[in-house]
Amino acid sequence: MSAEINNASLVTGDLVQVRSKEEILATLDKDGQLESLPFMPEMFAFCGQQFRVFRRAHKTCDPPNGLRGRRMLHAVHLEGIRCNGEAHGGCQARCLIFWKEAWLKRVEENEAAAPGGRSAASSSTAATTTEQDVFAGTKKAEPAAGTNDPVYVCQSTQIKQATLPLSTLDWRQYVEDYTSGNVRITQLLSALFFFVFAHLASSGLGFGSVLRYAYDQIQKLRGATPFPMRIGKIPRGERTPNAKLDVQPGELVRIKSYEEILNTLDENGLNRGMWFDAEMVPFCGGTYRVLDRVSKIINEKTGLMMQMKNDCIMLEEVVCRACYSKYRRFCPRSIYPYWREIWLERVQTQVEAGEPR
């Protein structure tokens, strides 16, 4: 893959149509991939349909392979399209799908076809890859060593192969964040301010606690997020607490305050092995509906299905905004964070469906 800057033409809000199955198959290799990115069987259902571009996917995070961001070429995310895991063992991660621009065509507003209309474009190349190849590409040929467990292949397991290294100091990514419509100028300025502030607060010059206190007071007046990078209250090595609510999809819950959650975390920021990320802090105190109880997800590094040993809750419309991360700021991937039940409390009063925030 070339190390060129992304010259993608699609931007946030563009109306596009997913090309036909035949056209897309003509772009894929025998593993069902384009530029090492799989076209997954879950995506066939959207062929011929129209969607708005949610974000240009010119960069992404890749947590299993390190904290630093990665550059993706010629790809976007579409509004509301997440993987349902049907062809990948029922994985519940609900990842936002990457769409290569070769799989899409722009639709002019005055020519928009009815939803579900077929693509008018025709492929000039006969497809040598079949639908069966795409399904076969969801697993490696050999099971995991010493077991019969399948090793899954999906877009998330292929991030490293489908992307290029991206330096935090590469300023072009932030220009593209803005010109693509992914990020507003006010968000860029806010991120710059927080980066400088966080650097000073952790510089070891002796006034970090004063700066964090001042930050909290200002944010409190604004009704905004407190300083989101603090140490848990439980000493390393001590057992962290749990709680059993048995909340179910559709129920309303309130996320506890950041201070309450810090009381459940050890000094590494973990509760029974689950990390509480700074990106989760803006949602503290809010009320949301339970989207799912997650019991299994694919390990993005190994491709093996992982069974969740403890409670793992996903909330509607609560996704990572990549506001605070040093190395993957403004990643558009919008991953659902996972919540322990001890970080939540069931809402007892009746709240209308439009009220959660």
C-alpha positions in Angstrom: 0.0 0.0 0.0 1.3 3.4 -0.9 2.1 5.9 1.8 0.3 8.7 0.0 -1.9 11.2 1.8 -5.6 10.2 1.5 -7.1 11.8 -1.6 -10.7 10.5 -0.9 -13.4 12.6 -2.4 -16.3 11.7 -0.2 -17.0 13.9 2.8 -19.4 13.9 5.8 -23.1 14.2 4.6 -22.6 13.1 1.0 -25.3 10.8 -0.3 -24.0 7.6 -1.7 -25.3 4.3 -3.1 -23.7 1.0 -2.3 -22.8 -0.7 -5.6 -24.3 -4.0 -6.7 -23.0 -7.3 -5.4 -21.5 -8.1 -8.8 -19.6 -4.8 -9.0 -18.2 -5.2 -5.5 -17.1 -8.8 -6.1 -15.1 -7.5 -9.1 -13.0 -5.3 -6.8 -12.1 -8.1 -4.4 -9.2 -10.7 -4.3 -9.8 -14.4 -3.6 -9.8 -13.7 0.1 -12.7 -11.2 -0.3 -10.5 -8.2 0.4 -9.6 -4.9 -1.2 -6.3 -3.3 -0.1 -6.3 -6.0 2.7 -9.7 -4.8 4.0 -12.4 -7.5 4.0 -15.8 -7.0 2.4 -17.8 -8.9 4.9 -20.9 -11.0 4.2 -22.8 -8.8 6.6 -22.4 -6.0 4.1 -24.2 -7.7 1.2 -27.6 -6.7 2.7 -26.8 -3.1 1.9 -26.0 -3.5 -1.8 -28.1 -1.1 -3.9 -29.2 1.0 -0.9 -28.5 4.7 -0.3 -26.9 6.2 2.8 -25.3 9.4 4.0 -21.6 9.4 4.7 -21.2 9.5 8.5 -17.4 10.2 8.6 -14.5 9.9 6.3 -12.5 7.0 7.7 -9.1 8.4 6.9 -7.7 7.2 10.2 -8.6 4.7 12.9 -7.5 3.3 16.2 -6.1 -0.2 16.5 -6.0 -1.0 20.3 -4.7 -4.6 20.0 -1.6 -3.5 18.2 -0.7 -0.4 20.2 -2.0 3.0 21.2 -1.0 4.9 18.1 -3.4 5.7 15.3 -3.4 4.2 11.8 -4.1 5.8 8.4 -6.8 4.2 6.2 -6.9 5.1 2.5 -10.1 5.6 0.4 -12.7 4.7 2.9 -15.7 6.1 4.8 -18.2 5.1 7.4 -21.9 5.3 6.6 -24.6 6.4 8.9 -26.1 3.7 11.1 -24.3 0.8 9.4 -22.7 -1.5 12.0 -21.7 -5.2 11.7 -24.3 -7.5 13.2 -21.8 -10.4 13.5 -24.0 -12.9 11.8 -21.2 -14.3 9.6 -18.7 -14.1 12.5 -20.0 -16.4 15.2 -22.5 -13.9 16.5 -19.9 -11.4 17.7 -21.7 -8.6 19.6 -19.1 -5.8 19.2 -21.3 -3.9 16.7 -18.3 -2.3 14.9 -18.9 0.6 12.6 -18.2 -0.8 9.1 -15.5 0.6 6.8 -16.6 1.1 3.2 -14.0 1.5 0.5 -14.9 4.2 -2.0 -14.7 1.6 -4.8 -17.8 0.0 -3.3 -19.8 3.2 -3.4 -21.0 5.8 -5.9 -22.0 9.3 -5.2 -25.7 10.2 -5.7 -26.5 13.7 -6.8 -29.4 15.1 -4.7 -31.6 15.8 -7.7 -31.0 12.2 -9.0 -31.6 10.3 -5.7 -33.3 7.0 -6.4 -35.8 5.5 -4.0 -34.1 3.6 -1.1 -33.2 0.1 -2.1 -32.8 1.0 -5.8 -30.2 -0.8 -7.7 -27.0 0.8 -8.9 -27.1 2.0 -12.4 -23.3 1.6 -12.8 -22.0 -1.4 -14.5 -18.6 -3.1 -13.9 -16.2 -3.2 -16.8 -14.4 -6.1 -15.1 -15.9 -9.6 -14.7 -15.9 -10.7 -11.1 -13.5 -13.6 -10.4 -14.3 -13.6 -6.7 -17.6 -15.2 -5.7 -20.0 -14.7 -2.8 -18.7 -18.1 -1.5 -15.2 -16.7 -1.4 -16.4 -13.8 0.8 -18.0 -16.2 3.2 -14.9 -18.4 3.2 -12.8 -15.3 4.0 -14.4 -14.9 7.4 -12.2 -17.6 8.9 -8.7 -18.7 8.5 -8.2 -22.1 6.9 -6.7 -23.7 10.0 -8.3 -23.6 13.5 -6.4 -22.2 16.5 -3.4 -24.3 17.5 -4.4 -27.2 19.7 -8.1 -26.6 19.4 -10.9 -26.7 16.9 -11.8 -23.1 17.6 -12.2 -21.0 14.4 -9.9 -18.1 13.8 -12.1 -15.3 12.5 -11.1 -12.7 9.9 -13.0 -9.4 9.9 -12.4 -5.7 9.3 -11.3 -5.2 12.9 -8.8 -8.1 12.8 -7.3 -6.7 9.6 -6.8 -3.1 10.7 -3.0 -3.3 10.9 -2.8 -4.9 7.4 -5.3 -2.5 5.8 -3.7 0.7 7.2 -0.4 2.6 7.4 1.4 4.0 10.5 0.2 7.5 11.5 2.3 9.8 13.5 0.6 12.0 16.1 2.7 14.9 14.7 1.4 14.5 11.2 -0.6 17.7 11.1 -2.3 16.7 7.8 -4.6 14.4 9.6 -6.1 17.3 11.5 -6.5 19.3 8.3 -8.4 16.4 6.8 -10.5 16.0 10.0 -11.7 19.6 9.3 -12.0 19.6 5.5 -13.8 16.3 5.4 -16.5 17.6 7.8 -15.5 15.1 10.5 -14.6 17.8 13.0 -15.6 21.4 13.6 -13.0 24.1 14.1 -14.2 24.6 17.6 -13.5 20.9 18.4 -10.0 21.3 17.0 -9.3 24.3 19.2 -10.8 22.6 22.2 -8.6 19.6 21.6 -5.5 21.8 21.3 -6.3 23.5 24.6 -6.9 20.2 26.4 -3.6 18.8 25.0 -1.6 21.7 26.3 -3.5 21.7 29.7 -3.1 18.0 30.2 0.6 18.2 29.4 1.1 20.9 32.0 -1.0 19.1 34.6 1.2 16.0 34.3 4.5 17.7 33.8 5.6 17.1 37.4 6.2 20.8 38.1 4.2 20.7 41.3 1.1 22.5 40.3 -0.8 19.7 38.6 -3.4 19.3 41.4 -4.0 23.0 41.3 -4.6 23.0 37.5 -6.9 20.0 37.7 -8.9 21.7 40.5 -9.2 24.9 38.5 -10.2 22.9 35.4 -13.0 21.1 37.4 -14.3 24.4 38.8 -14.5 26.0 35.4 -16.1 22.9 33.8 -18.6 22.7 36.7 -19.8 26.3 36.0 -20.2 25.4 32.3 -21.9 22.1 33.1 -19.2 20.3 31.2 -16.9 17.3 31.8 -14.4 17.3 34.7 -10.8 16.5 34.1 -11.1 13.0 32.7 -7.7 11.5 33.5 -7.6 10.5 37.2 -6.3 7.5 39.2 -8.6 5.0 40.7 -9.0 4.9 44.5 -8.3 1.2 45.1 -4.7 0.3 45.7 -3.0 -2.0 43.1 -3.4 -5.7 43.9 -6.6 -5.2 46.0 -9.9 -6.7 44.7 -12.2 -4.3 43.0 -16.0 -4.4 43.8 -18.8 -5.5 41.7 -22.6 -5.2 41.6 -25.4 -7.2 40.0 -28.3 -5.3 38.5 -29.2 -7.8 35.7 -30.3 -4.9 33.5 -31.8 -5.9 30.1 -31.9 -4.3 26.7 -34.4 -1.4 26.6 -34.1 -0.6 30.3 -33.1 2.9 31.4 -30.0 3.3 33.5 -28.1 6.3 34.9 -24.4 6.3 34.7 -22.9 7.2 38.1 -20.8 10.2 38.7 -17.1 10.1 37.8 -16.2 10.4 41.5 -18.4 7.4 42.3 -16.8 5.3 39.5 -13.3 6.2 40.6 -14.1 4.5 43.9 -14.6 1.2 42.0 -11.3 1.4 40.0 -7.8 0.4 41.0 -4.8 2.6 40.4 -4.5 1.2 36.9 -8.0 2.4 36.1 -9.4 -1.2 36.0 -12.5 -2.9 37.5 -12.1 -6.7 37.4 -9.9 -6.3 34.3 -12.1 -3.8 32.4 -10.6 -0.4 31.7 -12.6 2.8 32.4 -11.4 5.1 29.6 -11.3 8.9 29.7 -13.7 8.9 26.7 -16.4 7.5 29.0 -16.2 10.4 31.4 -18.4 12.8 29.4 -21.3 10.4 29.7 -21.1 10.2 33.6 -24.4 11.3 35.2 -26.4 10.8 32.0 -29.4 8.5 31.5 -29.4 6.0 28.6 -31.1 2.9 27.4 -29.4 -0.5 27.6 -28.5 -1.6 24.1 -27.2 -5.1 24.8 -25.6 -7.4 27.4 -22.4 -8.4 25.6 -21.4 -12.0 26.2 -19.0 -12.6 23.3 -16.8 -10.6 21.0 -14.0 -11.4 18.6 -10.5 -10.7 19.9 -9.2 -8.3 17.3 -5.6 -9.5 17.8 -6.0 -13.2 17.7 -9.3 -13.6 15.8 -10.6 -16.0 18.5 -14.0 -15.6 20.0 -13.8 -14.4 23.6 -16.5 -15.2 26.2 -17.0 -12.3 28.6 -16.6 -13.6 32.2 -18.3 -10.6 33.9 -21.1 -8.2 33.2 -20.5 -6.1 30.1 -23.2 -3.6 29.2 -23.5 -1.6 26.0 -25.6 1.6 26.0 -27.6 3.2 23.2 -25.8 6.2 21.5 -22.9 6.0 23.9 -19.8 5.8 21.7 -16.2 6.8 21.9 -15.7 10.4 20.6 -11.9 10.3 20.7 -11.8 13.7 22.4 -9.0 13.1 24.9 -6.7 10.4 23.5 -3.2 11.5 22.8 -2.5 9.1 20.0 -5.9 8.6 18.3 -7.7 11.9 18.7 -10.8 12.3 16.5 -10.7 8.6 15.4 -14.1 8.4 13.6 -14.7 4.7 14.5 -17.2 5.4 17.2 -16.7 2.2 19.2 -19.2 1.3 21.9 -17.5 1.3 25.3 -18.4 -1.4 27.7 -19.8 -0.7 31.2 -19.7 -2.6 34.4 -23.1 -2.8 36.2 -21.4 -1.2 39.3 -21.0 1.9 37.2 -24.7 2.1 36.5 -27.9 2.4 38.5 -31.4 1.4 37.3 -33.7 4.4 36.8 -36.8 3.8 38.9 -39.0 6.7 37.7 -40.9 6.6 34.4 -38.9 8.6 31.7 -40.2 9.2 28.2 -38.2 7.6 25.4 -37.0 11.0 24.1 -35.6 12.1 27.4 -32.4 10.1 27.8 -29.3 12.1 27.1 
